[in-house]
Amino acid sequence: MNNHERQARFREIREKVEAEQRLSLDEGIFLYDPQVPLQEVGELANLVRERKNGNVGYYNINTHLNPTNVCVYRCRFCAFRSDLRDPKGYAMSDEQILHRGQEAHENGCTEMHIVGGLHHQRPYEWYRHVIELLAENYPKIHLKAWTAVEINWFEFQTKKSIRWVLEDLQQAGLGSMPGGGAEIFHPEVRDQLCEHKANTHEWLKIHQTAHEVGLRTNCTMLYGHVEQAYHRIDHLIRLRELQDRTGGFQVFIPLAFHPENTKLSDIKKPSALMDLRTMAVSRLMLDNVQHVKAYWIMLGIETAQTALAYGADDIDGTVRHELIYHDAGATTPECLSVDQIRQLIQEAGREPVERDTVYNRVHRESQDLTDWTTGEPVAAG
């Protein structure tokens, strides 16, 4: 394709986006062509971003909790997992978990993001207990917990249905689910990365069931390893198709692969240009997902800030105690203050708005961090 043909093709895509028409797989792959100017793809993504979310940059005050890093799986891209007898292996006690809950409360967190390893000596009841313990002691904090991979493991442990597991966790205090474990759906890639854990069908089925029982969930894509543009667009279309059926995905997070300390350490991590192109293409392909998040932990602060002009409307939050990506070589800070987060958003020319996990506005009327209330959905303006 020569330059004239490329420009004509991009004009056709622009016209479709302006008319709010859906892009095809071939059009998505075309947008990944390095010969297609990134600036133009970004401008088009920003059009969609502002049409959906105005000039707002969302953030939240959150903390991560990884109750154990012991895991039966040995995914090639993971630097977090540990064997049971490895010196770095751990499983947190009730006291440690409650201490994290108290710390989250004192720092005004509205959310705890809870994921971990699949510990073969800890029954399902232990994982459920983590949720119940926090919900009973810190009922105001939203518990976003357990990826589809973990739910699949609980299904295996209990010999119960996905629906039973999810409804049981809801009774314990589960508020929503993160989007981890999706990686790349296409079997050509997934089988290379994580052949034994929850497959694509199971991941999608679990999120569909979560939506059916009233749980909102996030969705993700891990890029920048052994996949190609085709695999990324195929992944996005599968998410889009499920969203057409359920409407239960609230935000998409493209996750940049960090190779350090993994079995893929010979791979160079994605460039900032690839990060921004993936952000923009994701915003253009996922026409039915309201929010796209630039996860600063993985992207780096500067790239995440720039991504607010390339389709992203959310920069995540303060993110205390993140381990998974720091174990894989992320050099970002362990935590950002609210003032730092707000400044990043303002420097990008956006209006910072604090939201909770399910995208309601958070109101804080005093300097007391524990004094906050949840208000109207952000879409209400």
C-alpha positions in Angstrom: 0.0 0.0 0.0 1.5 3.3 -1.0 1.2 6.6 0.9 -1.8 7.9 -1.2 -3.7 4.6 -0.6 -2.9 4.7 3.1 -4.2 8.3 3.4 -7.4 7.3 1.6 -7.9 4.3 3.9 -7.4 6.5 7.0 -9.9 9.0 5.7 -12.5 6.3 5.4 -11.8 5.2 8.9 -12.1 8.7 10.2 -15.5 9.1 8.5 -16.7 6.0 10.1 -15.5 7.1 13.6 -17.1 10.5 13.1 -20.3 8.8 12.1 -20.1 6.5 15.2 -19.8 3.4 13.0 -18.0 0.3 14.2 -14.5 -0.5 13.0 -13.7 -3.9 11.5 -10.8 -6.3 12.3 -9.0 -5.3 9.1 -9.4 -1.6 10.0 -8.0 -2.2 13.5 -5.0 -4.0 12.1 -4.4 -1.1 9.6 -4.3 1.4 12.5 -1.4 -0.6 14.0 0.7 -0.1 10.8 3.7 2.0 11.8 3.3 3.9 8.6 0.0 5.3 9.8 0.9 8.5 11.7 0.4 7.9 15.5 -0.6 11.5 15.9 -3.5 11.1 13.6 -4.6 7.9 15.3 -4.4 9.6 18.6 -6.4 12.6 17.5 -9.1 10.2 16.3 -9.1 8.3 19.6 -9.3 11.6 21.5 -12.4 12.5 19.5 -14.1 9.3 20.8 -12.7 9.9 24.3 -14.1 13.4 24.5 -17.4 12.4 23.0 -17.8 9.7 25.7 -16.2 11.4 28.7 -15.7 15.1 28.0 -12.6 16.7 29.4 -12.5 14.7 32.6 -9.6 12.6 33.9 -10.8 10.1 36.5 -8.8 8.7 39.4 -9.5 6.9 42.7 -7.9 6.3 46.0 -7.1 2.6 46.2 -4.8 0.0 47.5 -3.7 -3.4 46.3 -3.8 -6.6 48.4 -2.1 -9.8 47.2 -2.9 -12.3 50.0 -0.5 -14.9 48.6 2.1 -15.3 45.8 2.2 -19.1 46.0 0.8 -20.4 42.7 0.2 -23.7 41.0 0.7 -22.2 37.6 4.0 -21.2 36.0 3.0 -18.6 33.4 6.0 -17.5 31.4 5.2 -13.8 31.7 4.8 -13.7 35.5 7.5 -12.5 37.9 5.2 -12.4 41.0 4.5 -16.1 41.5 6.4 -18.3 43.9 6.7 -22.0 44.8 5.5 -23.1 48.2 9.0 -23.7 49.5 10.6 -20.7 47.9 11.9 -18.1 50.4 9.9 -15.4 48.8 6.6 -17.4 49.1 4.1 -16.1 51.5 0.4 -16.3 52.6 -1.0 -13.5 54.7 -2.5 -14.0 58.1 -5.8 -12.5 59.2 -3.9 -10.0 61.3 -1.9 -8.9 58.2 -5.0 -8.6 56.1 -6.8 -6.6 58.7 -3.8 -4.3 59.1 -4.0 -3.6 55.4 -7.7 -2.9 55.7 -7.1 -0.4 58.6 -4.3 1.3 56.6 -6.7 1.6 53.6 -9.4 3.1 55.8 -7.0 5.6 57.4 -5.8 6.7 54.0 -9.3 7.3 52.6 -9.2 4.4 50.2 -12.6 3.7 48.5 -11.3 0.4 46.9 -9.2 -2.6 47.7 -7.9 -4.4 44.6 -7.4 -8.0 45.7 -5.7 -10.7 43.5 -3.1 -13.3 44.2 -1.7 -16.7 43.4 -3.5 -20.0 43.3 -2.2 -21.6 46.5 -2.7 -25.3 46.3 -2.8 -25.7 50.1 -5.4 -23.0 50.7 -9.0 -24.1 50.1 -11.7 -21.9 48.5 -12.9 -21.1 51.9 -9.7 -19.2 52.7 -10.1 -17.0 49.7 -13.7 -16.3 50.6 -12.7 -15.6 54.2 -10.4 -12.8 52.9 -13.4 -11.0 51.4 -15.7 -11.7 54.4 -13.1 -10.5 56.9 -12.5 -7.2 55.1 -16.2 -6.7 54.4 -17.2 -7.2 58.0 -14.5 -4.9 59.4 -14.4 -2.2 56.7 -17.8 -2.3 55.1 -17.4 1.1 53.4 -14.5 0.0 51.2 -15.4 -1.6 47.9 -13.8 -5.0 47.4 -12.7 -5.6 43.8 -11.4 -9.1 43.9 -10.3 -12.3 42.2 -9.6 -12.5 38.4 -11.4 -15.0 36.2 -8.4 -17.3 36.6 -9.0 -17.4 40.3 -12.7 -17.9 39.9 -11.9 -20.8 37.5 -9.7 -22.2 40.2 -12.4 -21.9 42.8 -14.8 -23.6 40.5 -12.3 -26.5 40.3 -11.8 -26.5 44.1 -15.5 -26.5 45.1 -16.8 -28.6 42.2 -19.6 -26.0 42.0 -20.8 -23.8 39.1 -19.3 -20.4 38.2 -22.6 -18.8 39.2 -22.6 -20.5 42.6 -19.0 -19.3 43.3 -19.8 -15.7 42.3 -23.0 -15.5 44.2 -21.3 -17.0 47.3 -18.5 -14.4 47.0 -21.1 -11.7 46.7 -22.7 -12.8 49.9 -19.3 -12.6 51.5 -18.9 -9.0 50.3 -17.5 -9.0 46.8 -18.3 -5.8 45.0 -16.8 -6.3 41.5 -14.1 -8.1 39.6 -10.8 -6.9 38.0 -10.0 -7.8 34.4 -6.7 -9.7 34.9 -5.9 -13.1 33.4 -7.2 -12.2 29.9 -3.6 -11.8 28.6 -4.2 -12.5 24.8 -7.2 -14.6 23.8 -6.0 -16.1 20.6 -4.7 -19.7 21.2 -1.6 -19.1 19.0 -0.4 -16.7 21.7 -2.2 -17.9 24.9 -0.8 -21.4 24.6 2.7 -20.0 24.6 2.1 -17.8 27.6 -0.1 -19.7 30.0 -1.3 -23.0 28.5 -2.7 -24.5 31.7 -4.7 -21.7 33.3 -8.3 -20.6 32.4 -8.7 -20.6 28.7 -10.3 -17.9 26.6 -13.7 -19.6 26.7 -13.6 -19.9 30.5 -12.5 -16.3 30.9 -15.3 -14.9 28.8 -17.9 -17.3 30.3 -16.9 -16.2 33.9 -17.2 -12.5 33.0 -20.5 -13.1 31.3 -21.8 -14.9 34.4 -20.5 -12.1 36.6 -22.5 -9.6 34.6 -25.6 -11.8 34.8 -25.4 -11.9 38.6 -25.0 -8.1 38.8 -21.3 -7.7 39.1 -19.5 -5.1 37.1 -16.1 -6.1 35.8 -13.0 -4.7 34.2 -11.3 -6.1 31.1 -7.7 -6.1 30.0 -5.2 -7.0 27.4 -1.5 -7.8 28.0 0.5 -6.7 25.0 4.1 -6.3 23.9 5.4 -9.9 24.2 5.0 -12.6 21.5 1.7 -11.3 19.9 1.1 -9.4 16.7 -1.4 -6.7 15.7 -3.9 -9.3 14.5 -3.9 -11.0 17.9 -4.5 -7.7 19.7 -7.4 -6.7 17.4 -8.9 -10.2 17.7 -8.7 -9.8 21.5 -10.5 -6.5 21.4 -13.2 -7.7 19.2 -13.9 -10.7 21.5 -14.3 -8.2 24.4 -16.5 -6.0 22.3 -18.8 -8.9 21.3 -19.3 -9.9 25.0 -20.0 -6.3 25.9 -22.7 -6.2 23.2 -24.4 -9.1 24.9 -24.1 -8.0 28.6 -22.9 -4.4 28.9 -21.1 -5.4 32.1 -17.6 -4.1 31.3 -17.0 -0.7 32.9 -13.4 0.0 31.9 -10.7 -1.5 29.6 -7.1 -1.4 30.7 -4.3 -2.2 28.1 -1.4 -3.6 30.1 2.1 -3.2 28.9 4.3 -6.3 29.3 7.2 -6.0 31.7 9.8 -8.7 30.8 12.3 -8.4 33.7 12.5 -11.5 36.0 10.1 -13.5 33.8 10.8 -16.4 31.4 10.5 -13.9 28.6 13.2 -11.6 29.9 14.9 -11.6 26.4 12.0 -9.6 25.0 12.3 -5.8 24.9 9.4 -4.1 26.7 7.0 -2.0 24.5 8.0 1.5 23.6 6.0 4.6 24.7 4.9 4.9 21.1 3.5 1.4 21.1 1.8 2.1 24.4 0.1 5.2 23.0 -0.9 3.5 19.8 -2.4 0.6 21.7 -4.3 3.0 23.9 -5.7 4.8 20.9 -6.6 1.8 18.9 -8.3 0.2 21.9 -10.4 3.3 22.4 -11.4 3.2 18.7 -12.2 -0.5 18.6 -14.1 -0.7 21.9 -16.9 1.6 21.0 -19.2 0.1 23.6 -16.9 0.3 26.6 -17.3 3.6 28.4 -13.9 4.1 30.0 -10.3 3.3 29.0 -7.6 3.4 31.7 -4.0 4.4 31.4 -2.5 2.4 34.3 0.4 4.5 35.3 2.1 1.7 37.3 2.8 -0.1 34.0 3.1 2.7 31.5 5.1 5.1 33.6 3.8 8.4 34.7 4.8 10.4 31.7 3.3 8.0 29.2 0.1 7.6 31.2 -0.2 11.4 31.4 0.2 11.6 27.6 -2.3 8.8 27.1 -5.0 11.2 28.4 -4.8 12.7 24.9 -4.7 9.3 23.1 -8.1 7.8 24.2 -7.7 7.3 28.0 -10.0 9.1 30.4 -8.8 7.4 33.6 -5.3 7.2 35.2 -6.1 4.7 38.0 -5.3 5.7 41.5 -2.9 6.0 44.4 -2.2 2.2 44.2 -0.6 1.4 47.5 1.3 -1.9 47.8 1.4 -2.9 44.1 3.7 -6.0 43.8 2.9 -7.8 40.6 4.4 -5.3 38.1 7.1 -4.1 40.4 8.3 -7.7 40.7 8.5 -7.7 36.9 10.7 -4.6 36.8 8.3 -1.6 36.9 10.3 1.4 38.0 7.3 3.6 38.8 6.8 4.8 42.4 5.2 2.5 45.0 2.4 5.0 45.5 1.3 8.4 44.4 -0.5 11.0 46.6 -3.8 12.4 45.7 -2.2 15.8 45.0 0.3 14.2 42.6 -2.5 12.3 40.8 -4.6 15.5 40.4 -1.5 17.5 39.3 -0.7 14.9 36.6 -4.3 15.1 35.3 -4.3 18.9 35.4 -1.0 19.2 33.6 -2.5 17.1 30.8 -5.2 19.7 30.4 -7.9 17.6 32.0 -10.3 18.1 34.9 -9.5 15.7 37.8 -12.5 13.9 39.2 -12.4 11.3 41.9 -14.6 8.3 41.3 -15.3 5.0 43.1 -14.8 1.6 41.6 -18.1 1.5 39.7 -17.7 5.1 38.5 -19.8 7.1 40.9 -18.4 10.5 42.0 -16.7 10.6 45.4 -17.3 13.6 47.6 -14.9 14.7 50.3 -16.1 17.5 52.5 -13.3 17.8 55.0 -9.6 17.2 55.5 -10.4 13.9 57.3 -9.5 11.2 54.8 -12.0 8.8 56.3 -14.9 11.2 55.7 -16.2 10.6 52.2 -19.4 9.7 50.5 -20.4 8.2 47.2 -22.5 10.3 44.9 -24.1 10.3 41.5 -22.8 8.2 38.5 -20.0 10.1 36.7 -22.0 10.0 33.5 -24.5 12.4 35.1 -22.0 15.2 34.7 
